[in-house]
Amino acid sequence: MSDETPKEKFRTEEFTVNGDKLVSKIKDLLHEGNIRRVIIKNDDGKVLIDIPLTFGVVGALLAPQLAAIGALAALVTQCTIVVEKEVK
């Protein structure tokens, strides 16, 4: 029996979306599950918002973040969503 703990492995995916599609894309990604972190960057690659997510965070707990993303979407024309997913 080994004393080693299994290492958590993650992968990232990037999506480029228009500002008007930002909130709907985030919601779609969250419904997929196994998301650990969502990072939104502007055209220049500057991080605008970084949301760490924990397992089981759904519904009302995400409402403030989605409201902030909605406000951000009104300010950007195009952005990149970087999603960190857990690999099982």
PyMOL Python script that loads the backbone (N, CA, C, O; Angstrom):
from pymol import cmd

cmd.read_pdbstr("""\
ATOM      1  N   MET A   1       0.847  -1.177   0.000  1.00  0.00           N
ATOM      2  CA  MET A   1       0.000   0.000   0.000  1.00  0.00           C
ATOM      3  C   MET A   1       0.888   1.235   0.000  1.00  0.00           C
ATOM      4  O   MET A   1       1.834   1.327   0.783  1.00  0.00           O
ATOM      5  N   SER A   2       0.589   2.166  -0.862  1.00  0.00           N
ATOM      6  CA  SER A   2       1.412   3.354  -1.019  1.00  0.00           C
ATOM      7  C   SER A   2       0.877   4.495  -0.162  1.00  0.00           C
ATOM      8  O   SER A   2      -0.332   4.633   0.020  1.00  0.00           O
ATOM      9  N   ASP A   3       1.801   5.319   0.369  1.00  0.00           N
ATOM     10  CA  ASP A   3       1.410   6.480   1.155  1.00  0.00           C
ATOM     11  C   ASP A   3       1.194   7.716   0.282  1.00  0.00           C
ATOM     12  O   ASP A   3       0.824   8.775   0.789  1.00  0.00           O
ATOM     13  N   GLU A   4       1.420   7.588  -1.005  1.00  0.00           N
ATOM     14  CA  GLU A   4       1.285   8.725  -1.898  1.00  0.00           C
ATOM     15  C   GLU A   4      -0.186   9.056  -2.123  1.00  0.00           C
ATOM     16  O   GLU A   4      -1.019   8.166  -2.287  1.00  0.00           O
ATOM     17  N   THR A   5      -0.483  10.326  -2.127  1.00  0.00           N
ATOM     18  CA  THR A   5      -1.837  10.756  -2.456  1.00  0.00           C
ATOM     19  C   THR A   5      -1.894  11.045  -3.940  1.00  0.00           C
ATOM     20  O   THR A   5      -0.933  11.550  -4.520  1.00  0.00           O
ATOM     21  N   PRO A   6      -3.012  10.727  -4.551  1.00  0.00           N
ATOM     22  CA  PRO A   6      -3.090  10.992  -5.990  1.00  0.00           C
ATOM     23  C   PRO A   6      -3.027  12.485  -6.268  1.00  0.00           C
ATOM     24  O   PRO A   6      -3.652  13.285  -5.572  1.00  0.00           O
ATOM     25  N   LYS A   7      -2.271  12.849  -7.286  1.00  0.00           N
ATOM     26  CA  LYS A   7      -2.142  14.255  -7.653  1.00  0.00           C
ATOM     27  C   LYS A   7      -3.359  14.668  -8.462  1.00  0.00           C
ATOM     28  O   LYS A   7      -3.822  13.938  -9.338  1.00  0.00           O
ATOM     29  N   GLU A   8      -3.865  15.845  -8.152  1.00  0.00           N
ATOM     30  CA  GLU A   8      -4.983  16.369  -8.916  1.00  0.00           C
ATOM     31  C   GLU A   8      -4.457  16.871 -10.249  1.00  0.00           C
ATOM     32  O   GLU A   8      -3.410  17.516 -10.312  1.00  0.00           O
ATOM     33  N   LYS A   9      -5.182  16.574 -11.304  1.00  0.00           N
ATOM     34  CA  LYS A   9      -4.763  16.989 -12.627  1.00  0.00           C
ATOM     35  C   LYS A   9      -5.845  17.869 -13.230  1.00  0.00           C
ATOM     36  O   LYS A   9      -7.041  17.612 -13.090  1.00  0.00           O
ATOM     37  N   PHE A  10      -5.387  18.909 -13.901  1.00  0.00           N
ATOM     38  CA  PHE A  10      -6.306  19.858 -14.495  1.00  0.00           C
ATOM     39  C   PHE A  10      -5.894  20.148 -15.926  1.00  0.00           C
ATOM     40  O   PHE A  10      -4.734  19.984 -16.306  1.00  0.00           O
ATOM     41  N   ARG A  11      -6.858  20.577 -16.698  1.00  0.00           N
ATOM     42  CA  ARG A  11      -6.572  21.036 -18.052  1.00  0.00           C
ATOM     43  C   ARG A  11      -7.314  22.339 -18.263  1.00  0.00           C
ATOM     44  O   ARG A  11      -8.319  22.606 -17.604  1.00  0.00           O
ATOM     45  N   THR A  12      -6.826  23.134 -19.165  1.00  0.00           N
ATOM     46  CA  THR A  12      -7.485  24.407 -19.444  1.00  0.00           C
ATOM     47  C   THR A  12      -8.019  24.415 -20.865  1.00  0.00           C
ATOM     48  O   THR A  12      -7.452  23.805 -21.771  1.00  0.00           O
ATOM     49  N   GLU A  13      -9.108  25.113 -21.031  1.00  0.00           N
ATOM     50  CA  GLU A  13      -9.697  25.323 -22.344  1.00  0.00           C
ATOM     51  C   GLU A  13      -9.931  26.815 -22.490  1.00  0.00           C
ATOM     52  O   GLU A  13     -10.239  27.500 -21.515  1.00  0.00           O
ATOM     53  N   GLU A  14      -9.786  27.316 -23.705  1.00  0.00           N
ATOM     54  CA  GLU A  14     -10.027  28.732 -23.966  1.00  0.00           C
ATOM     55  C   GLU A  14     -11.103  28.887 -25.019  1.00  0.00           C
ATOM     56  O   GLU A  14     -11.141  28.151 -26.004  1.00  0.00           O
ATOM     57  N   PHE A  15     -11.976  29.855 -24.798  1.00  0.00           N
ATOM     58  CA  PHE A  15     -13.057  30.166 -25.717  1.00  0.00           C
ATOM     59  C   PHE A  15     -13.054  31.667 -25.960  1.00  0.00           C
ATOM     60  O   PHE A  15     -12.954  32.445 -25.010  1.00  0.00           O
ATOM     61  N   THR A  16     -13.159  32.081 -27.198  1.00  0.00           N
ATOM     62  CA  THR A  16     -13.271  33.495 -27.522  1.00  0.00           C
ATOM     63  C   THR A  16     -14.731  33.767 -27.872  1.00  0.00           C
ATOM     64  O   THR A  16     -15.308  33.119 -28.745  1.00  0.00           O
ATOM     65  N   VAL A  17     -15.314  34.736 -27.175  1.00  0.00           N
ATOM     66  CA  VAL A  17     -16.729  35.045 -27.383  1.00  0.00           C
ATOM     67  C   VAL A  17     -16.937  36.555 -27.450  1.00  0.00           C
ATOM     68  O   VAL A  17     -16.112  37.329 -26.965  1.00  0.00           O
ATOM     69  N   ASN A  18     -18.034  36.955 -28.048  1.00  0.00           N
ATOM     70  CA  ASN A  18     -18.444  38.353 -28.040  1.00  0.00           C
ATOM     71  C   ASN A  18     -19.024  38.677 -26.672  1.00  0.00           C
ATOM     72  O   ASN A  18     -19.503  37.788 -25.968  1.00  0.00           O
ATOM     73  N   GLY A  19     -18.982  39.942 -26.300  1.00  0.00           N
ATOM     74  CA  GLY A  19     -19.482  40.361 -24.999  1.00  0.00           C
ATOM     75  C   GLY A  19     -20.922  39.983 -24.754  1.00  0.00           C
ATOM     76  O   GLY A  19     -21.289  39.652 -23.627  1.00  0.00           O
ATOM     77  N   ASP A  20     -21.767  40.026 -25.810  1.00  0.00           N
ATOM     78  CA  ASP A  20     -23.184  39.715 -25.628  1.00  0.00           C
ATOM     79  C   ASP A  20     -23.436  38.225 -25.393  1.00  0.00           C
ATOM     80  O   ASP A  20     -24.517  37.859 -24.933  1.00  0.00           O
ATOM     81  N   LYS A  21     -22.490  37.377 -25.690  1.00  0.00           N
ATOM     82  CA  LYS A  21     -22.628  35.929 -25.488  1.00  0.00           C
ATOM     83  C   LYS A  21     -21.897  35.436 -24.237  1.00  0.00           C
ATOM     84  O   LYS A  21     -21.923  34.244 -23.931  1.00  0.00           O
ATOM     85  N   LEU A  22     -21.252  36.341 -23.524  1.00  0.00           N
ATOM     86  CA  LEU A  22     -20.388  35.966 -22.404  1.00  0.00           C
ATOM     87  C   LEU A  22     -21.139  35.236 -21.298  1.00  0.00           C
ATOM     88  O   LEU A  22     -20.721  34.154 -20.886  1.00  0.00           O
ATOM     89  N   VAL A  23     -22.230  35.800 -20.812  1.00  0.00           N
ATOM     90  CA  VAL A  23     -22.955  35.192 -19.689  1.00  0.00           C
ATOM     91  C   VAL A  23     -23.537  33.838 -20.081  1.00  0.00           C
ATOM     92  O   VAL A  23     -23.477  32.891 -19.297  1.00  0.00           O
ATOM     93  N   SER A  24     -24.093  33.736 -21.270  1.00  0.00           N
ATOM     94  CA  SER A  24     -24.678  32.449 -21.675  1.00  0.00           C
ATOM     95  C   SER A  24     -23.604  31.373 -21.825  1.00  0.00           C
ATOM     96  O   SER A  24     -23.845  30.213 -21.491  1.00  0.00           O
ATOM     97  N   LYS A  25     -22.429  31.738 -22.322  1.00  0.00           N
ATOM     98  CA  LYS A  25     -21.344  30.760 -22.449  1.00  0.00           C
ATOM     99  C   LYS A  25     -20.861  30.298 -21.078  1.00  0.00           C
ATOM    100  O   LYS A  25     -20.589  29.114 -20.878  1.00  0.00           O
ATOM    101  N   ILE A  26     -20.753  31.237 -20.128  1.00  0.00           N
ATOM    102  CA  ILE A  26     -20.347  30.876 -18.766  1.00  0.00           C
ATOM    103  C   ILE A  26     -21.363  29.915 -18.158  1.00  0.00           C
ATOM    104  O   ILE A  26     -20.983  28.913 -17.552  1.00  0.00           O
ATOM    105  N   LYS A  27     -22.640  30.211 -18.313  1.00  0.00           N
ATOM    106  CA  LYS A  27     -23.687  29.333 -17.772  1.00  0.00           C
ATOM    107  C   LYS A  27     -23.600  27.943 -18.387  1.00  0.00           C
ATOM    108  O   LYS A  27     -23.729  26.942 -17.683  1.00  0.00           O
ATOM    109  N   ASP A  28     -23.380  27.875 -19.711  1.00  0.00           N
ATOM    110  CA  ASP A  28     -23.249  26.573 -20.375  1.00  0.00           C
ATOM    111  C   ASP A  28     -22.067  25.782 -19.809  1.00  0.00           C
ATOM    112  O   ASP A  28     -22.178  24.582 -19.554  1.00  0.00           O
ATOM    113  N   LEU A  29     -20.947  26.459 -19.617  1.00  0.00           N
ATOM    114  CA  LEU A  29     -19.763  25.795 -19.087  1.00  0.00           C
ATOM    115  C   LEU A  29     -19.998  25.293 -17.666  1.00  0.00           C
ATOM    116  O   LEU A  29     -19.564  24.196 -17.315  1.00  0.00           O
ATOM    117  N   LEU A  30     -20.679  26.087 -16.851  1.00  0.00           N
ATOM    118  CA  LEU A  30     -20.945  25.683 -15.471  1.00  0.00           C
ATOM    119  C   LEU A  30     -21.863  24.472 -15.410  1.00  0.00           C
ATOM    120  O   LEU A  30     -21.727  23.638 -14.515  1.00  0.00           O
ATOM    121  N   HIS A  31     -22.797  24.365 -16.350  1.00  0.00           N
ATOM    122  CA  HIS A  31     -23.699  23.212 -16.378  1.00  0.00           C
ATOM    123  C   HIS A  31     -22.974  21.929 -16.763  1.00  0.00           C
ATOM    124  O   HIS A  31     -23.431  20.837 -16.429  1.00  0.00           O
ATOM    125  N   GLU A  32     -21.851  22.049 -17.461  1.00  0.00           N
ATOM    126  CA  GLU A  32     -21.063  20.871 -17.820  1.00  0.00           C
ATOM    127  C   GLU A  32     -20.458  20.207 -16.584  1.00  0.00           C
ATOM    128  O   GLU A  32     -20.249  18.994 -16.561  1.00  0.00           O
ATOM    129  N   GLY A  33     -20.182  21.010 -15.561  1.00  0.00           N
ATOM    130  CA  GLY A  33     -19.599  20.474 -14.333  1.00  0.00           C
ATOM    131  C   GLY A  33     -18.087  20.403 -14.395  1.00  0.00           C
ATOM    132  O   GLY A  33     -17.479  20.821 -15.381  1.00  0.00           O
ATOM    133  N   ASN A  34     -17.491  19.886 -13.366  1.00  0.00           N
ATOM    134  CA  ASN A  34     -16.055  19.698 -13.136  1.00  0.00           C
ATOM    135  C   ASN A  34     -15.198  20.931 -13.437  1.00  0.00           C
ATOM    136  O   ASN A  34     -14.023  20.797 -13.779  1.00  0.00           O
ATOM    137  N   ILE A  35     -15.773  22.123 -13.314  1.00  0.00           N
ATOM    138  CA  ILE A  35     -15.045  23.381 -13.522  1.00  0.00           C
ATOM    139  C   ILE A  35     -14.447  23.825 -12.198  1.00  0.00           C
ATOM    140  O   ILE A  35     -15.146  23.873 -11.186  1.00  0.00           O
ATOM    141  N   ARG A  36     -13.170  24.149 -12.197  1.00  0.00           N
ATOM    142  CA  ARG A  36     -12.502  24.612 -10.981  1.00  0.00           C
ATOM    143  C   ARG A  36     -12.311  26.115 -10.954  1.00  0.00           C
ATOM    144  O   ARG A  36     -12.327  26.728  -9.886  1.00  0.00           O
ATOM    145  N   ARG A  37     -12.131  26.709 -12.119  1.00  0.00           N
ATOM    146  CA  ARG A  37     -11.847  28.146 -12.170  1.00  0.00           C
ATOM    147  C   ARG A  37     -12.272  28.686 -13.534  1.00  0.00           C
ATOM    148  O   ARG A  37     -12.155  28.009 -14.555  1.00  0.00           O
ATOM    149  N   VAL A  38     -12.770  29.927 -13.522  1.00  0.00           N
ATOM    150  CA  VAL A  38     -13.125  30.623 -14.750  1.00  0.00           C
ATOM    151  C   VAL A  38     -12.372  31.948 -14.738  1.00  0.00           C
ATOM    152  O   VAL A  38     -12.460  32.716 -13.780  1.00  0.00           O
ATOM    153  N   ILE A  39     -11.637  32.205 -15.805  1.00  0.00           N
ATOM    154  CA  ILE A  39     -10.882  33.447 -15.952  1.00  0.00           C
ATOM    155  C   ILE A  39     -11.363  34.122 -17.231  1.00  0.00           C
ATOM    156  O   ILE A  39     -11.465  33.487 -18.281  1.00  0.00           O
ATOM    157  N   ILE A  40     -11.656  35.414 -17.129  1.00  0.00           N
ATOM    158  CA  ILE A  40     -12.082  36.168 -18.299  1.00  0.00           C
ATOM    159  C   ILE A  40     -11.022  37.221 -18.590  1.00  0.00           C
ATOM    160  O   ILE A  40     -10.647  38.009 -17.721  1.00  0.00           O
ATOM    161  N   LYS A  41     -10.546  37.216 -19.843  1.00  0.00           N
ATOM    162  CA  LYS A  41      -9.496  38.144 -20.272  1.00  0.00           C
ATOM    163  C   LYS A  41     -10.019  39.027 -21.389  1.00  0.00           C
ATOM    164  O   LYS A  41     -10.898  38.627 -22.151  1.00  0.00           O
ATOM    165  N   ASN A  42      -9.468  40.242 -21.482  1.00  0.00           N
ATOM    166  CA  ASN A  42      -9.844  41.134 -22.577  1.00  0.00           C
ATOM    167  C   ASN A  42      -9.003  40.816 -23.810  1.00  0.00           C
ATOM    168  O   ASN A  42      -8.226  39.862 -23.807  1.00  0.00           O
ATOM    169  N   ASP A  43      -9.158  41.614 -24.860  1.00  0.00           N
ATOM    170  CA  ASP A  43      -8.423  41.391 -26.119  1.00  0.00           C
ATOM    171  C   ASP A  43      -6.918  41.448 -25.941  1.00  0.00           C
ATOM    172  O   ASP A  43      -6.179  40.787 -26.671  1.00  0.00           O
ATOM    173  N   ASP A  44      -6.456  42.236 -24.973  1.00  0.00           N
ATOM    174  CA  ASP A  44      -5.026  42.388 -24.728  1.00  0.00           C
ATOM    175  C   ASP A  44      -4.451  41.283 -23.851  1.00  0.00           C
ATOM    176  O   ASP A  44      -3.246  41.265 -23.600  1.00  0.00           O
ATOM    177  N   GLY A  45      -5.288  40.363 -23.382  1.00  0.00           N
ATOM    178  CA  GLY A  45      -4.825  39.283 -22.522  1.00  0.00           C
ATOM    179  C   GLY A  45      -4.818  39.630 -21.044  1.00  0.00           C
ATOM    180  O   GLY A  45      -4.366  38.835 -20.220  1.00  0.00           O
ATOM    181  N   LYS A  46      -5.317  40.812 -20.702  1.00  0.00           N
ATOM    182  CA  LYS A  46      -5.368  41.226 -19.298  1.00  0.00           C
ATOM    183  C   LYS A  46      -6.541  40.533 -18.606  1.00  0.00           C
ATOM    184  O   LYS A  46      -7.653  40.507 -19.133  1.00  0.00           O
ATOM    185  N   VAL A  47      -6.287  39.971 -17.419  1.00  0.00           N
ATOM    186  CA  VAL A  47      -7.330  39.284 -16.662  1.00  0.00           C
ATOM    187  C   VAL A  47      -8.302  40.322 -16.109  1.00  0.00           C
ATOM    188  O   VAL A  47      -7.913  41.234 -15.379  1.00  0.00           O
ATOM    189  N   LEU A  48      -9.576  40.164 -16.472  1.00  0.00           N
ATOM    190  CA  LEU A  48     -10.614  41.063 -15.997  1.00  0.00           C
ATOM    191  C   LEU A  48     -11.307  40.518 -14.748  1.00  0.00           C
ATOM    192  O   LEU A  48     -11.649  41.273 -13.838  1.00  0.00           O
ATOM    193  N   ILE A  49     -11.509  39.214 -14.716  1.00  0.00           N
ATOM    194  CA  ILE A  49     -12.137  38.573 -13.568  1.00  0.00           C
ATOM    195  C   ILE A  49     -11.639  37.135 -13.474  1.00  0.00           C
ATOM    196  O   ILE A  49     -11.478  36.452 -14.485  1.00  0.00           O
ATOM    197  N   ASP A  50     -11.403  36.695 -12.263  1.00  0.00           N
ATOM    198  CA  ASP A  50     -10.916  35.344 -11.990  1.00  0.00           C
ATOM    199  C   ASP A  50     -11.802  34.770 -10.891  1.00  0.00           C
ATOM    200  O   ASP A  50     -11.782  35.246  -9.756  1.00  0.00           O
ATOM    201  N   ILE A  51     -12.576  33.750 -11.231  1.00  0.00           N
ATOM    202  CA  ILE A  51     -13.534  33.178 -10.281  1.00  0.00           C
ATOM    203  C   ILE A  51     -13.142  31.740  -9.970  1.00  0.00           C
ATOM    204  O   ILE A  51     -13.312  30.856 -10.810  1.00  0.00           O
ATOM    205  N   PRO A  52     -12.618  31.497  -8.769  1.00  0.00           N
ATOM    206  CA  PRO A  52     -12.376  30.108  -8.369  1.00  0.00           C
ATOM    207  C   PRO A  52     -13.694  29.472  -7.935  1.00  0.00           C
ATOM    208  O   PRO A  52     -14.471  30.083  -7.201  1.00  0.00           O
ATOM    209  N   LEU A  53     -13.938  28.266  -8.382  1.00  0.00           N
ATOM    210  CA  LEU A  53     -15.169  27.566  -8.045  1.00  0.00           C
ATOM    211  C   LEU A  53     -14.838  26.315  -7.255  1.00  0.00           C
ATOM    212  O   LEU A  53     -13.845  25.641  -7.526  1.00  0.00           O
ATOM    213  N   THR A  54     -15.663  26.016  -6.294  1.00  0.00           N
ATOM    214  CA  THR A  54     -15.492  24.784  -5.539  1.00  0.00           C
ATOM    215  C   THR A  54     -16.607  23.832  -5.903  1.00  0.00           C
ATOM    216  O   THR A  54     -17.662  24.247  -6.382  1.00  0.00           O
ATOM    217  N   PHE A  55     -16.373  22.566  -5.676  1.00  0.00           N
ATOM    218  CA  PHE A  55     -17.368  21.545  -5.983  1.00  0.00           C
ATOM    219  C   PHE A  55     -18.655  21.840  -5.218  1.00  0.00           C
ATOM    220  O   PHE A  55     -18.627  22.058  -4.006  1.00  0.00           O
ATOM    221  N   GLY A  56     -19.760  21.846  -5.913  1.00  0.00           N
ATOM    222  CA  GLY A  56     -21.039  22.051  -5.262  1.00  0.00           C
ATOM    223  C   GLY A  56     -21.511  23.492  -5.221  1.00  0.00           C
ATOM    224  O   GLY A  56     -22.593  23.770  -4.704  1.00  0.00           O
ATOM    225  N   VAL A  57     -20.720  24.419  -5.756  1.00  0.00           N
ATOM    226  CA  VAL A  57     -21.140  25.815  -5.771  1.00  0.00           C
ATOM    227  C   VAL A  57     -22.059  26.003  -6.968  1.00  0.00           C
ATOM    228  O   VAL A  57     -21.622  25.978  -8.119  1.00  0.00           O
ATOM    229  N   VAL A  58     -23.325  26.188  -6.677  1.00  0.00           N
ATOM    230  CA  VAL A  58     -24.317  26.361  -7.737  1.00  0.00           C
ATOM    231  C   VAL A  58     -25.372  27.353  -7.291  1.00  0.00           C
ATOM    232  O   VAL A  58     -25.391  27.799  -6.143  1.00  0.00           O
ATOM    233  N   GLY A  59     -26.246  27.687  -8.221  1.00  0.00           N
ATOM    234  CA  GLY A  59     -27.423  28.465  -7.898  1.00  0.00           C
ATOM    235  C   GLY A  59     -27.155  29.843  -7.351  1.00  0.00           C
ATOM    236  O   GLY A  59     -26.412  30.628  -7.939  1.00  0.00           O
ATOM    237  N   ALA A  60     -27.771  30.133  -6.210  1.00  0.00           N
ATOM    238  CA  ALA A  60     -27.727  31.474  -5.622  1.00  0.00           C
ATOM    239  C   ALA A  60     -26.310  31.913  -5.273  1.00  0.00           C
ATOM    240  O   ALA A  60     -26.024  33.110  -5.261  1.00  0.00           O
ATOM    241  N   LEU A  61     -25.429  30.974  -4.991  1.00  0.00           N
ATOM    242  CA  LEU A  61     -24.056  31.344  -4.649  1.00  0.00           C
ATOM    243  C   LEU A  61     -23.301  31.922  -5.844  1.00  0.00           C
ATOM    244  O   LEU A  61     -22.348  32.681  -5.670  1.00  0.00           O
ATOM    245  N   LEU A  62     -23.720  31.570  -7.043  1.00  0.00           N
ATOM    246  CA  LEU A  62     -23.071  32.097  -8.244  1.00  0.00           C
ATOM    247  C   LEU A  62     -23.717  33.379  -8.757  1.00  0.00           C
ATOM    248  O   LEU A  62     -23.170  34.032  -9.645  1.00  0.00           O
ATOM    249  N   ALA A  63     -24.859  33.742  -8.216  1.00  0.00           N
ATOM    250  CA  ALA A  63     -25.580  34.919  -8.710  1.00  0.00           C
ATOM    251  C   ALA A  63     -24.745  36.192  -8.692  1.00  0.00           C
ATOM    252  O   ALA A  63     -24.757  36.921  -9.684  1.00  0.00           O
ATOM    253  N   PRO A  64     -24.013  36.503  -7.609  1.00  0.00           N
ATOM    254  CA  PRO A  64     -23.207  37.738  -7.633  1.00  0.00           C
ATOM    255  C   PRO A  64     -22.116  37.723  -8.711  1.00  0.00           C
ATOM    256  O   PRO A  64     -21.851  38.746  -9.344  1.00  0.00           O
ATOM    257  N   GLN A  65     -21.491  36.568  -8.915  1.00  0.00           N
ATOM    258  CA  GLN A  65     -20.462  36.477  -9.950  1.00  0.00           C
ATOM    259  C   GLN A  65     -21.062  36.633 -11.339  1.00  0.00           C
ATOM    260  O   GLN A  65     -20.474  37.286 -12.201  1.00  0.00           O
ATOM    261  N   LEU A  66     -22.232  36.036 -11.560  1.00  0.00           N
ATOM    262  CA  LEU A  66     -22.874  36.162 -12.871  1.00  0.00           C
ATOM    263  C   LEU A  66     -23.324  37.600 -13.121  1.00  0.00           C
ATOM    264  O   LEU A  66     -23.294  38.066 -14.259  1.00  0.00           O
ATOM    265  N   ALA A  67     -23.739  38.301 -12.076  1.00  0.00           N
ATOM    266  CA  ALA A  67     -24.109  39.710 -12.221  1.00  0.00           C
ATOM    267  C   ALA A  67     -22.880  40.537 -12.604  1.00  0.00           C
ATOM    268  O   ALA A  67     -22.967  41.430 -13.447  1.00  0.00           O
ATOM    269  N   ALA A  68     -21.748  40.239 -11.988  1.00  0.00           N
ATOM    270  CA  ALA A  68     -20.509  40.947 -12.323  1.00  0.00           C
ATOM    271  C   ALA A  68     -20.093  40.631 -13.758  1.00  0.00           C
ATOM    272  O   ALA A  68     -19.638  41.519 -14.478  1.00  0.00           O
ATOM    273  N   ILE A  69     -20.243  39.396 -14.171  1.00  0.00           N
ATOM    274  CA  ILE A  69     -19.905  39.021 -15.545  1.00  0.00           C
ATOM    275  C   ILE A  69     -20.834  39.732 -16.525  1.00  0.00           C
ATOM    276  O   ILE A  69     -20.399  40.159 -17.595  1.00  0.00           O
ATOM    277  N   GLY A  70     -22.115  39.860 -16.164  1.00  0.00           N
ATOM    278  CA  GLY A  70     -23.058  40.575 -17.014  1.00  0.00           C
ATOM    279  C   GLY A  70     -22.673  42.031 -17.189  1.00  0.00           C
ATOM    280  O   GLY A  70     -22.754  42.573 -18.291  1.00  0.00           O
ATOM    281  N   ALA A  71     -22.252  42.664 -16.099  1.00  0.00           N
ATOM    282  CA  ALA A  71     -21.803  44.059 -16.183  1.00  0.00           C
ATOM    283  C   ALA A  71     -20.542  44.165 -17.022  1.00  0.00           C
ATOM    284  O   ALA A  71     -20.385  45.106 -17.801  1.00  0.00           O
ATOM    285  N   LEU A  72     -19.649  43.208 -16.866  1.00  0.00           N
ATOM    286  CA  LEU A  72     -18.417  43.181 -17.645  1.00  0.00           C
ATOM    287  C   LEU A  72     -18.715  42.996 -19.129  1.00  0.00           C
ATOM    288  O   LEU A  72     -18.061  43.598 -19.980  1.00  0.00           O
ATOM    289  N   ALA A  73     -19.697  42.167 -19.429  1.00  0.00           N
ATOM    290  CA  ALA A  73     -20.045  41.891 -20.817  1.00  0.00           C
ATOM    291  C   ALA A  73     -20.490  43.152 -21.543  1.00  0.00           C
ATOM    292  O   ALA A  73     -20.290  43.281 -22.750  1.00  0.00           O
ATOM    293  N   ALA A  74     -21.092  44.079 -20.809  1.00  0.00           N
ATOM    294  CA  ALA A  74     -21.531  45.335 -21.422  1.00  0.00           C
ATOM    295  C   ALA A  74     -20.354  46.226 -21.800  1.00  0.00           C
ATOM    296  O   ALA A  74     -20.490  47.120 -22.635  1.00  0.00           O
ATOM    297  N   LEU A  75     -19.203  45.982 -21.188  1.00  0.00           N
ATOM    298  CA  LEU A  75     -18.035  46.833 -21.416  1.00  0.00           C
ATOM    299  C   LEU A  75     -17.064  46.290 -22.458  1.00  0.00           C
ATOM    300  O   LEU A  75     -16.256  47.049 -22.994  1.00  0.00           O
ATOM    301  N   VAL A  76     -17.125  44.996 -22.755  1.00  0.00           N
ATOM    302  CA  VAL A  76     -16.164  44.407 -23.691  1.00  0.00           C
ATOM    303  C   VAL A  76     -16.863  43.997 -24.975  1.00  0.00           C
ATOM    304  O   VAL A  76     -18.028  43.598 -24.963  1.00  0.00           O
ATOM    305  N   THR A  77     -16.143  44.100 -26.078  1.00  0.00           N
ATOM    306  CA  THR A  77     -16.700  43.653 -27.347  1.00  0.00           C
ATOM    307  C   THR A  77     -16.355  42.192 -27.601  1.00  0.00           C
ATOM    308  O   THR A  77     -17.158  41.435 -28.146  1.00  0.00           O
ATOM    309  N   GLN A  78     -15.159  41.816 -27.202  1.00  0.00           N
ATOM    310  CA  GLN A  78     -14.729  40.434 -27.365  1.00  0.00           C
ATOM    311  C   GLN A  78     -13.813  40.080 -26.205  1.00  0.00           C
ATOM    312  O   GLN A  78     -13.038  40.915 -25.737  1.00  0.00           O
ATOM    313  N   CYS A  79     -13.904  38.846 -25.745  1.00  0.00           N
ATOM    314  CA  CYS A  79     -13.052  38.424 -24.634  1.00  0.00           C
ATOM    315  C   CYS A  79     -12.757  36.936 -24.756  1.00  0.00           C
ATOM    316  O   CYS A  79     -13.367  36.222 -25.552  1.00  0.00           O
ATOM    317  N   THR A  80     -11.809  36.492 -23.948  1.00  0.00           N
ATOM    318  CA  THR A  80     -11.425  35.092 -23.909  1.00  0.00           C
ATOM    319  C   THR A  80     -11.792  34.531 -22.547  1.00  0.00           C
ATOM    320  O   THR A  80     -11.484  35.125 -21.514  1.00  0.00           O
ATOM    321  N   ILE A  81     -12.454  33.379 -22.555  1.00  0.00           N
ATOM    322  CA  ILE A  81     -12.793  32.674 -21.327  1.00  0.00           C
ATOM    323  C   ILE A  81     -11.806  31.527 -21.196  1.00  0.00           C
ATOM    324  O   ILE A  81     -11.704  30.683 -22.087  1.00  0.00           O
ATOM    325  N   VAL A  82     -11.083  31.498 -20.091  1.00  0.00           N
ATOM    326  CA  VAL A  82     -10.182  30.386 -19.803  1.00  0.00           C
ATOM    327  C   VAL A  82     -10.834  29.575 -18.694  1.00  0.00           C
ATOM    328  O   VAL A  82     -11.140  30.104 -17.625  1.00  0.00           O
ATOM    329  N   VAL A  83     -11.044  28.287 -18.951  1.00  0.00           N
ATOM    330  CA  VAL A  83     -11.718  27.412 -18.007  1.00  0.00           C
ATOM    331  C   VAL A  83     -10.736  26.342 -17.557  1.00  0.00           C
ATOM    332  O   VAL A  83     -10.124  25.660 -18.379  1.00  0.00           O
ATOM    333  N   GLU A  84     -10.593  26.203 -16.250  1.00  0.00           N
ATOM    334  CA  GLU A  84      -9.763  25.146 -15.686  1.00  0.00           C
ATOM    335  C   GLU A  84     -10.689  24.022 -15.253  1.00  0.00           C
ATOM    336  O   GLU A  84     -11.568  24.215 -14.414  1.00  0.00           O
ATOM    337  N   LYS A  85     -10.484  22.838 -15.837  1.00  0.00           N
ATOM    338  CA  LYS A  85     -11.326  21.687 -15.544  1.00  0.00           C
ATOM    339  C   LYS A  85     -10.512  20.595 -14.877  1.00  0.00           C
ATOM    340  O   LYS A  85      -9.318  20.441 -15.133  1.00  0.00           O
ATOM    341  N   GLU A  86     -11.172  19.848 -14.026  1.00  0.00           N
ATOM    342  CA  GLU A  86     -10.553  18.708 -13.374  1.00  0.00           C
ATOM    343  C   GLU A  86     -10.593  17.517 -14.311  1.00  0.00           C
ATOM    344  O   GLU A  86     -11.631  17.216 -14.900  1.00  0.00           O
ATOM    345  N   VAL A  87      -9.469  16.844 -14.448  1.00  0.00           N
ATOM    346  CA  VAL A  87      -9.387  15.657 -15.276  1.00  0.00           C
ATOM    347  C   VAL A  87      -9.522  14.454 -14.359  1.00  0.00           C
ATOM    348  O   VAL A  87      -8.787  14.314 -13.382  1.00  0.00           O
ATOM    349  N   LYS A  88     -10.471  13.589 -14.689  1.00  0.00           N
ATOM    350  CA  LYS A  88     -10.707  12.419 -13.823  1.00  0.00           C
ATOM    351  C   LYS A  88     -10.122  11.188 -14.421  1.00  0.00           C
ATOM    352  O   LYS A  88     -10.222  10.110 -13.836  1.00  0.00           O
TER     353      LYS A  88
END
""", "prot")
cmd.dss("prot")
cmd.show_as("cartoon", "prot")
cmd.util.cbc("prot")
cmd.orient("prot")
